[in-house]
Amino acid sequence: MPKRFLILTQHFPPEVGAAQIRLHAFGKQLQARGHEVRVVTAMPNYPRGEVFPEYRGKRVVREVLDGLHVTRTWIRPATGRNVVKRLLGYWSFAISSVPACLREPKPDFIFVESPPLFLGCTAYVCSRLRRVPFILNVSDLWPASARELGIVRSKSLLWLGERLERFLYRTAYRITAQTDGIRAHIASMVGPGKVMTLYNGVDTSDFKPRNNTRPAWVSPHEQAFLYAGTLGYAHFWDAVLEAAELLRARPQIVFLLVGDGPEKARLVEAARLRNLKNIRFVERRPVTEMPALFAACLATVVPLRKGELFKSTRPSKIFPALACESPVIFSGEGETAQLLLQNRCGIVVPPEDGPGLAEAVAHLADHPEEARELGRRGRALVEREYGWDTLVGAWLHELPA
């Protein structure tokens, strides 16, 4: 029987990012299966923390995006490590979104994205007022990630965050986890019965191999290695800087860093001071341009930090890369490393290992036929297991009627 879903999320297209792409695909798949989907979200502002020009000065905007009815409400945007400003940003949308959620047609389920964890409070209040269950979608463990990255150091705030986390886990109808590690963590707190899985995935019809594509940032004689996404705190960028320095003698090898984020300014300055001409920074590009970028590069680089928290991550950017037959060089450990090694579609080096990253890059540069074979296996993997139609279908099958 068709259901009504209300997706509540701080981030949604036209912003570009992991949560935005995943929730947009999730909503479209629900709709394609006959369900009614509406979205309540904030004015677009990510990743710079500035509301997009066409939405500035507005309190509420209603629009239709790819058939999805979207209501946007006011937010005081913030980014960076200033905890007070970020908390004000989170709570501004958590409060402004309540009236919008109450005015939407009554849903069968409220599906809320976390982080930010505080948005779960909005879902809880609206679920009680409207007498409908809410599903908490956990894409990142908070406050554990805030503690691990040093974004929040206040013991009082971390204590409050942990209490809120447990409260929302206890009161949610179901909890959806993005990785096996996140699922195990939550199950250890509330039991396995109410925890579901919705892995990151990719639209295999939009992201697919392309030939004869070469953007202006890569010349025909160069071998480019791509990072595309948010230049944020979870990645160990010093490994990329060190690898670029070690590969300076091979000018045909270049690192292409496409995107924006809180670490970009530091990275640009560090590359300038080290005179690293083999690192190129490109402004974030529309999703429609990404398949061409993957096709133009020999491989995709994902350099995560070291730590227990990161062992349970599956960076969303690996799936579009694999779908385009771009092998992944992963500097990290845990679930993603196992996924790439078991399916033989990437190279894994230890986290925070600049020389190891440089060696892996040089190896694929010297063996492009191996890179192509790794890429072909990656495409086969996502077609088999990580297309959005497959993932959302499995999720709906697991959701109690």
C-alpha positions in Angstrom: 0.0 0.0 0.0 1.4 3.5 -0.9 2.6 5.5 2.1 3.2 9.2 2.7 6.7 10.1 3.7 7.8 13.5 5.1 11.6 13.9 4.8 13.1 16.4 7.3 16.7 17.4 6.5 18.8 20.4 7.0 20.6 19.7 3.6 19.1 19.1 0.2 19.7 20.0 -3.4 20.6 22.4 -5.0 23.3 22.0 -2.4 25.9 19.4 -3.4 27.0 16.8 -0.8 26.6 13.3 0.4 23.4 13.8 2.4 21.9 16.0 -0.3 22.5 13.4 -3.1 21.4 10.5 -1.0 18.2 12.0 0.2 17.3 13.3 -3.2 17.8 9.8 -4.7 15.9 8.2 -1.7 12.9 10.5 -2.3 12.8 9.9 -6.0 13.0 6.1 -5.5 10.1 6.2 -3.0 8.1 8.3 -5.4 8.9 5.9 -8.3 7.5 3.1 -6.2 4.1 4.9 -5.8 4.7 6.6 -2.4 4.0 10.3 -1.8 7.0 12.2 -0.7 7.4 15.7 0.7 10.5 17.4 1.9 11.1 20.1 4.6 14.6 21.5 4.5 16.6 24.7 5.1 17.4 27.5 2.7 20.5 26.2 0.7 23.7 27.4 2.3 26.2 24.5 2.3 29.2 24.3 2.4 30.2 28.0 2.7 27.6 28.8 5.4 26.0 31.5 3.2 22.4 31.3 1.9 22.4 31.0 -1.9 21.7 34.4 -3.5 18.3 33.4 -5.0 17.0 32.4 -1.5 18.3 35.3 0.6 15.9 37.4 2.6 13.2 34.7 2.4 11.5 33.0 5.3 9.7 30.2 3.5 10.0 29.0 -0.1 7.8 26.3 -1.6 9.0 24.6 -4.9 8.9 21.4 -6.8 12.2 19.7 -7.5 12.2 16.6 -9.8 8.6 16.0 -8.8 9.3 16.3 -5.1 7.3 19.0 -3.2 10.0 20.9 -1.2 9.4 23.5 1.6 12.4 25.5 2.7 12.5 27.5 5.9 14.8 30.1 7.4 18.2 29.2 8.8 21.0 31.2 10.4 23.8 29.4 8.5 27.2 28.7 10.0 30.2 26.6 9.3 33.7 26.0 10.7 34.8 25.2 14.3 32.9 28.0 16.1 30.7 25.8 18.3 28.3 28.6 19.4 27.6 29.7 15.8 27.1 26.1 14.6 24.7 25.4 17.4 22.7 28.5 16.6 22.6 27.4 13.0 21.3 23.9 13.9 18.7 25.2 16.3 17.5 28.0 14.0 16.4 25.4 11.4 15.2 22.9 14.0 12.8 25.6 15.3 11.8 27.2 12.0 11.0 23.8 10.4 8.3 22.9 13.1 5.5 25.0 11.6 6.3 23.7 8.1 6.2 20.1 9.3 2.8 20.7 11.0 1.3 22.3 7.8 2.2 19.5 5.5 -0.4 16.8 4.7 -0.3 14.2 7.5 2.4 11.6 6.7 2.6 8.0 7.6 6.3 8.4 8.5 8.6 11.3 9.3 12.0 10.5 8.0 14.6 12.7 9.7 18.3 13.0 8.8 21.0 13.1 11.5 23.3 14.9 11.9 22.5 17.4 13.0 21.1 15.4 15.9 19.1 18.4 17.1 16.7 18.0 14.2 15.6 14.8 15.8 13.9 16.9 18.4 11.8 18.6 15.7 10.9 15.1 14.4 10.0 13.9 17.9 7.8 17.0 18.6 6.0 16.8 15.3 5.5 13.0 15.5 3.8 13.5 18.9 1.7 16.3 17.8 0.6 14.6 14.6 0.6 11.1 16.1 2.8 9.5 13.5 6.1 7.6 13.9 9.4 9.1 13.1 12.4 7.2 11.5 15.9 8.5 12.5 18.4 8.2 9.7 21.9 8.2 11.1 24.6 9.0 8.6 27.2 9.9 11.1 27.5 9.2 14.8 27.1 12.4 16.8 28.4 13.5 19.2 31.1 10.9 18.8 32.3 12.4 15.5 32.3 15.9 17.1 34.5 14.6 19.9 36.9 12.7 17.6 37.4 15.7 15.2 37.8 18.1 18.1 34.9 20.3 16.9 33.3 20.1 20.3 35.5 20.0 23.4 33.1 21.1 26.1 32.4 18.1 28.3 29.0 19.5 29.2 27.9 19.8 25.6 29.2 16.3 24.8 27.3 14.9 27.8 24.1 16.6 26.7 24.6 15.4 23.2 25.0 11.8 24.4 21.8 12.1 26.4 19.9 13.4 23.5 21.3 10.7 21.3 20.0 8.0 23.6 16.6 9.7 24.0 16.1 9.9 20.2 17.2 6.3 19.7 14.8 5.2 22.3 11.8 7.2 21.0 12.3 6.6 17.3 10.0 4.1 15.6 13.0 2.8 13.6 16.6 3.9 13.2 18.3 3.7 9.8 22.1 3.3 9.7 24.4 4.1 6.7 27.1 1.5 7.6 27.4 -1.8 9.4 29.6 -0.1 12.0 27.0 2.5 12.8 24.3 -0.2 12.9 26.3 -2.2 15.4 26.9 0.8 17.6 23.2 1.7 17.7 22.1 -1.9 18.2 24.4 -2.1 21.2 22.4 0.7 22.8 18.8 -0.1 21.8 19.0 -3.7 20.6 19.0 -4.9 17.0 15.2 -5.1 16.5 14.6 -1.4 15.6 17.8 -0.8 13.5 17.8 -0.9 9.7 20.4 -0.3 7.0 20.4 2.1 4.1 23.9 2.1 2.6 25.3 4.9 0.5 24.8 4.2 -3.2 24.6 5.8 -6.7 22.3 6.3 -9.6 24.0 3.9 -12.1 22.1 5.4 -15.0 23.5 8.9 -14.4 27.0 7.8 -13.3 28.5 5.5 -15.9 31.7 5.2 -17.9 32.3 7.9 -20.6 34.8 8.2 -23.3 36.5 11.1 -25.0 35.8 13.6 -22.2 38.5 15.9 -20.9 37.7 19.0 -18.8 39.9 22.0 -19.1 41.7 21.3 -15.8 43.4 18.2 -17.2 45.7 18.2 -20.3 46.0 15.2 -22.6 49.5 14.3 -21.4 48.6 14.3 -17.7 47.5 11.5 -15.4 45.0 13.1 -12.9 44.0 11.7 -9.5 40.7 13.1 -8.3 39.2 14.1 -5.0 35.6 15.4 -5.4 33.6 16.5 -2.4 33.7 18.6 0.7 37.2 19.6 1.8 36.4 18.9 5.5 37.9 17.9 8.8 37.3 14.1 8.4 40.0 13.8 5.7 43.8 13.8 6.4 44.9 16.4 3.8 48.5 16.4 4.9 48.9 13.0 3.3 47.9 14.5 0.0 50.3 17.3 0.4 53.1 14.9 1.3 52.3 12.6 -1.6 52.3 15.6 -4.0 55.7 16.7 -2.7 57.1 13.2 -3.1 55.8 13.0 -6.7 57.0 16.4 -7.7 59.6 14.9 -10.0 56.8 13.4 -12.1 55.0 16.5 -13.5 52.6 14.4 -15.5 50.9 13.2 -12.2 48.5 15.8 -10.8 46.0 15.9 -8.0 42.7 17.5 -8.8 40.8 18.6 -5.7 37.2 19.6 -6.7 35.0 21.1 -4.1 34.8 23.5 -1.2 34.7 23.3 2.5 36.3 24.5 5.8 39.8 23.1 5.1 40.1 24.5 1.6 41.7 27.8 2.5 44.4 26.1 4.6 45.1 23.6 1.8 45.4 26.3 -0.8 47.9 28.2 1.3 49.9 25.0 2.2 50.2 24.1 -1.4 51.3 27.6 -2.3 53.9 27.7 0.4 55.3 24.3 -0.7 55.2 25.4 -4.3 53.1 22.3 -5.2 52.2 22.9 -8.9 50.8 19.3 -9.1 47.8 20.1 -6.9 45.0 21.9 -8.6 41.9 23.3 -6.9 38.6 23.5 -8.7 35.4 25.1 -7.4 32.6 22.6 -6.7 30.9 21.4 -9.9 27.3 20.5 -10.6 26.5 16.8 -10.2 25.9 16.5 -13.9 29.5 17.3 -14.7 31.0 14.7 -12.3 30.9 11.6 -14.6 33.1 13.5 -17.1 35.5 14.4 -14.3 35.8 10.8 -13.2 36.3 9.7 -16.8 39.1 12.2 -17.2 41.0 11.0 -14.2 43.0 7.7 -13.7 41.6 7.1 -10.2 39.8 8.7 -7.2 41.7 9.4 -4.0 40.0 9.3 -0.5 42.3 10.1 2.4 40.6 9.5 5.7 41.9 10.3 9.2 43.0 7.5 11.6 40.7 6.6 14.4 38.1 4.1 15.5 35.2 6.3 14.4 36.4 6.3 10.8 36.6 2.5 10.6 32.9 2.4 10.4 32.5 4.9 7.5 31.7 4.3 3.9 32.4 7.7 2.1 29.6 8.3 -0.3 32.0 9.5 -3.0 33.4 6.1 -3.6 30.2 4.8 -5.3 29.9 7.4 -8.1 33.6 6.9 -8.8 33.2 3.1 -9.1 30.1 3.5 -11.2 32.2 5.5 -13.6 34.9 2.8 -13.6 37.2 5.0 -11.6 39.2 2.8 -9.1 39.6 4.2 -5.6 42.8 4.7 -3.8 41.7 4.6 -0.2 43.9 5.8 2.6 42.1 4.4 5.6 40.9 1.3 7.3 37.7 -0.5 8.3 34.6 -1.1 6.2 35.6 0.8 3.1 39.0 -0.9 3.0 37.3 -4.3 3.3 34.8 -3.4 0.6 37.5 -2.4 -1.9 39.8 -5.3 -1.2 37.1 -8.0 -1.2 35.8 -6.7 -4.6 39.2 -5.9 -6.0 38.2 -2.5 -7.2 40.7 -0.3 -5.4 44.0 0.1 -3.6 44.2 0.5 0.2 47.0 2.2 2.1 47.2 2.9 5.8 45.5 6.1 7.0 47.6 9.3 7.3 50.3 7.7 5.2 51.7 10.2 2.7 54.4 8.0 1.3 52.0 5.0 0.9 49.6 7.2 -0.9 52.3 8.5 -3.2 53.4 4.9 -3.9 49.8 3.8 -4.8 49.4 6.8 -7.1 52.7 6.1 -8.9 51.8 2.4 -9.2 48.5 3.1 -11.1 50.2 5.8 -13.1 52.7 3.2 -14.3 50.1 0.5 -14.7 47.0 2.2 -16.3 45.7 -1.2 -17.6 45.5 -2.3 -13.9 43.5 0.8 -13.1 41.1 0.1 -15.9 40.6 -3.5 -14.6 40.0 -2.3 -11.1 37.5 0.2 -12.5 35.6 -2.4 -14.4 35.2 -4.5 -11.2 34.0 -1.4 -9.4 31.3 -0.8 -12.0 30.1 -4.4 -11.7 29.9 -4.1 -7.9 27.7 -1.0 -7.9 25.5 -2.4 -10.6 25.0 -5.6 -8.5 24.6 -4.1 -5.0 24.7 -0.3 -4.7 22.2 1.1 -7.2 19.6 3.3 -5.5 16.8 1.2 -6.8 18.3 -1.9 -5.2 19.1 -0.2 -1.9 15.7 1.6 -1.4 13.8 -1.5 -2.4 15.7 -3.5 0.3 15.0 -0.8 2.8 11.3 -0.7 2.1 11.1 -4.5 2.4 12.7 -4.2 5.8 10.4 -1.4 7.0 7.4 -2.8 8.9 4.1 -2.0 7.1 
